[in-house]
Amino acid sequence: MNTPHERDAGAHIHMVKWFKPVVFLACLGPLARLGWKAYAGRLGANPIEVITHSTGDWILIFLLATLSITPLRKLTGQLWMIRYRRMFGLFAFFYAVLHFLTYIWLDKFFDVHEMWADVLKRRFITVGFTGFVLLVPLALTSTQNWIRRLGGKRWQTLHRLIYLSAIAGVIHYWWLVKADISKPVQYAFVLSLLLGYRVVVWARRVAAGKKTGGKVATVRAASTEIAKG
């Protein structure tokens, strides 16, 4: 007979199984909304700017959603939440690809020389491009097969690049808007909380390790004295 804990775990897995497609379709909502606006001719006087800003917003939203999974899972004890982290991360990359394509296709018409000049001269494009490049290895190695190939520790180390990518994304947005920085400030605040949580957890782990190491050293010293005595 299954224990109550096992029954609860099974219910959560069943819920995730059926709810995941709903979340997946919801994640496509921003793209569908842009498509509808384009079809209805409601992208405004500067459609490229609307598409660029919209996809840029959703990159940051999905990056922050991805980074929020671990704190929420640990604080609430809801282990099933981890099953959405990979999906959110891949959607961040998906909207990053759309954002990048909007720039190189609709804005620059694949003019490599002009794009390279932008990367070198305009710092917000430089940092934004850096953030995009950092997401590429994370998307490519997001499968279970890559976790086995790299090993858990190396895989985790690689995927910490998401912190740098999120920081680059916020800076990119901040430097882009120049005047009204209210939205970049909001993203920066949430990102600071999420990274701050990780710093606190890391510091506590280091402190606990030193405390444990000190106790072990004391026991060993006592054992040595007893052996000598």
C-alpha positions as CSV (number, residue, x, y, z in Angstrom):
1,M,0.0,0.0,0.0
2,N,1.3,3.4,-0.9
3,T,2.1,5.9,1.9
4,P,0.3,9.3,1.9
5,H,3.6,10.9,0.8
6,E,3.9,8.5,-2.2
7,R,0.2,9.2,-3.1
8,D,0.9,13.0,-3.0
9,A,4.0,12.6,-5.2
10,G,2.0,10.5,-7.7
11,A,-0.8,13.1,-7.8
12,H,1.8,15.9,-8.4
13,I,3.4,13.9,-11.3
14,H,-0.1,13.3,-12.8
15,M,-0.9,17.0,-12.5
16,V,2.3,18.0,-14.1
17,K,1.8,15.5,-16.9
18,W,-1.6,17.0,-17.9
19,F,-0.8,20.6,-17.0
20,K,2.5,20.9,-18.9
21,P,0.9,21.2,-22.4
22,V,-1.2,24.0,-21.1
23,V,1.8,25.8,-19.8
24,F,3.6,25.2,-23.1
25,L,0.8,26.7,-25.1
26,A,0.6,29.7,-22.6
27,C,4.4,30.2,-23.2
28,L,3.6,30.6,-26.9
29,G,0.9,33.2,-26.1
30,P,3.2,36.2,-26.6
31,L,4.2,35.0,-30.1
32,A,0.6,34.4,-31.0
33,R,-0.3,37.9,-29.8
34,L,2.4,39.4,-32.0
35,G,1.3,37.3,-34.9
36,W,-2.3,38.5,-34.5
37,K,-1.3,42.1,-34.2
38,A,0.8,41.8,-37.4
39,Y,-2.1,40.2,-39.2
40,A,-4.5,42.9,-38.0
41,G,-2.1,45.7,-38.8
42,R,-1.9,46.8,-35.2
43,L,1.9,46.8,-34.7
44,G,1.9,50.6,-34.9
45,A,4.1,53.0,-36.8
46,N,7.3,51.1,-36.0
47,P,6.5,47.4,-36.1
48,I,10.1,46.3,-35.9
49,E,10.5,48.2,-32.6
50,V,7.3,46.7,-31.2
51,I,8.5,43.1,-32.1
52,T,12.0,43.8,-30.7
53,H,10.8,45.2,-27.4
54,S,8.1,42.5,-27.0
55,T,10.5,39.6,-27.6
56,G,13.1,41.3,-25.4
57,D,10.7,41.5,-22.6
58,W,9.8,37.9,-22.8
59,I,13.4,36.8,-22.8
60,L,13.9,38.4,-19.5
61,I,10.5,37.2,-18.1
62,F,11.4,33.6,-19.0
63,L,15.0,33.9,-17.7
64,L,13.6,35.2,-14.3
65,A,11.0,32.5,-14.3
66,T,13.7,29.9,-14.8
67,L,15.8,31.3,-12.0
68,S,12.8,31.5,-9.7
69,I,12.1,27.8,-9.8
70,T,14.9,26.7,-7.5
71,P,14.1,29.3,-4.7
72,L,10.4,28.6,-4.9
73,R,10.9,24.8,-4.9
74,K,13.1,25.0,-1.8
75,L,11.0,27.5,0.1
76,T,7.7,25.8,-0.6
77,G,8.9,22.2,-0.7
78,Q,7.0,21.7,-4.0
79,L,9.4,19.5,-5.8
80,W,7.2,19.2,-8.9
81,M,8.1,22.8,-9.9
82,I,11.5,21.7,-11.1
83,R,9.8,20.0,-14.1
84,Y,9.0,23.4,-15.6
85,R,12.5,24.9,-15.3
86,R,13.9,23.4,-18.5
87,M,10.8,24.5,-20.4
88,F,11.1,28.1,-19.2
89,G,14.8,28.1,-20.0
90,L,14.2,26.9,-23.5
91,F,11.5,29.4,-24.1
92,A,13.9,32.2,-23.0
93,F,16.2,30.9,-25.7
94,F,13.4,30.7,-28.2
95,Y,12.4,34.3,-27.7
96,A,16.1,35.3,-27.7
97,V,16.3,33.7,-31.2
98,L,13.3,35.6,-32.4
99,H,14.7,38.8,-30.9
100,F,18.0,38.2,-32.7
101,L,16.3,37.3,-36.0
102,T,14.3,40.5,-35.8
103,Y,17.5,42.5,-35.5
104,I,19.5,40.7,-38.2
105,W,16.6,40.2,-40.6
106,L,14.0,42.9,-40.3
107,D,16.3,45.6,-39.0
108,K,19.6,45.0,-40.7
109,F,18.6,42.7,-43.7
110,F,21.5,40.4,-43.0
111,D,24.1,43.2,-43.6
112,V,27.0,41.6,-41.7
113,H,29.2,44.7,-41.9
114,E,26.6,46.9,-40.4
115,M,25.8,44.4,-37.7
116,W,29.5,44.0,-36.8
117,A,29.8,47.8,-36.7
118,D,26.9,47.9,-34.3
119,V,28.4,45.3,-32.0
120,L,31.7,47.2,-31.8
121,K,30.3,50.7,-31.5
122,R,27.0,50.4,-29.6
123,R,27.6,49.0,-26.1
124,F,24.0,47.9,-25.5
125,I,24.1,45.7,-28.6
126,T,27.5,44.3,-27.5
127,V,26.2,43.2,-24.1
128,G,22.9,42.0,-25.6
129,F,24.8,39.8,-28.2
130,T,27.0,38.5,-25.4
131,G,23.9,37.5,-23.4
132,F,22.5,35.7,-26.4
133,V,25.7,33.8,-27.1
134,L,25.8,32.7,-23.4
135,L,22.4,31.1,-23.9
136,V,23.4,28.9,-26.8
137,P,25.4,26.3,-24.9
138,L,22.7,26.1,-22.3
139,A,20.0,25.3,-24.9
140,L,22.2,22.8,-26.6
141,T,23.0,20.9,-23.4
142,S,19.6,21.0,-21.8
143,T,18.8,17.4,-22.4
144,Q,19.2,14.4,-20.0
145,N,21.7,12.9,-22.4
146,W,24.0,16.0,-22.0
147,I,23.7,15.8,-18.2
148,R,25.0,12.2,-18.4
149,R,27.8,13.1,-20.9
150,L,29.0,16.1,-18.9
151,G,28.4,14.8,-15.5
152,G,26.2,16.5,-12.9
153,K,28.8,18.9,-11.5
154,R,30.2,20.1,-14.8
155,W,26.7,20.5,-16.2
156,Q,25.7,22.6,-13.3
157,T,28.8,24.7,-13.6
158,L,28.1,25.3,-17.3
159,H,24.5,26.2,-16.7
160,R,25.5,28.9,-14.2
161,L,26.1,30.9,-17.3
162,I,22.4,31.8,-17.1
163,Y,23.3,34.2,-14.3
164,L,25.6,36.1,-16.6
165,S,23.1,36.0,-19.5
166,A,20.3,37.4,-17.3
167,I,22.6,40.2,-16.0
168,A,23.7,41.0,-19.6
169,G,20.0,41.1,-20.6
170,V,19.1,43.6,-17.9
171,I,22.1,45.8,-18.7
172,H,21.2,45.6,-22.4
173,Y,17.7,46.8,-21.8
174,W,18.8,49.5,-19.4
175,W,21.3,51.0,-21.8
176,L,18.8,50.7,-24.7
177,V,16.0,52.7,-23.2
178,K,18.2,55.5,-21.7
179,A,15.3,57.7,-20.6
180,D,12.5,55.7,-19.0
181,I,14.3,53.0,-17.1
182,S,11.3,51.9,-15.0
183,K,11.0,48.4,-16.6
184,P,14.8,47.6,-16.6
185,V,14.8,48.6,-12.9
186,Q,12.0,46.2,-12.2
187,Y,13.8,43.4,-13.9
188,A,17.0,44.3,-12.1
189,F,15.3,44.3,-8.8
190,V,13.8,40.8,-9.3
191,L,17.1,39.5,-10.6
192,S,18.9,40.9,-7.6
193,L,16.5,39.0,-5.3
194,L,17.0,35.8,-7.1
195,L,20.8,36.1,-7.2
196,G,20.9,37.4,-3.7
197,Y,19.1,34.3,-2.5
198,R,21.7,32.1,-4.1
199,V,24.5,34.1,-2.6
200,V,23.0,33.6,0.9
201,V,22.5,29.9,0.3
202,W,26.1,29.6,-0.9
203,A,27.5,31.6,2.1
204,R,25.5,29.4,4.6
205,R,26.8,26.2,2.9
206,V,30.4,27.5,3.1
207,A,30.0,28.5,6.8
208,A,28.4,25.1,7.5
209,G,31.3,23.3,5.7
210,K,33.9,25.3,7.8
211,K,32.0,24.5,11.0
212,T,31.9,20.8,10.1
213,G,35.5,20.8,9.1
214,G,36.5,22.4,12.4
215,K,34.6,19.8,14.3
216,V,36.3,17.0,12.3
217,A,39.7,18.6,12.9
218,T,39.0,18.8,16.7
219,V,37.9,15.1,16.8
220,R,41.0,14.1,14.9
221,A,43.3,16.1,17.3
222,A,41.6,14.6,20.3
223,S,42.0,11.1,18.8
224,T,45.7,11.8,18.2
225,E,46.2,13.0,21.8
226,I,44.4,9.9,23.1
227,A,46.6,7.6,21.0
228,K,49.7,9.4,22.2
229,G,48.6,9.3,25.8
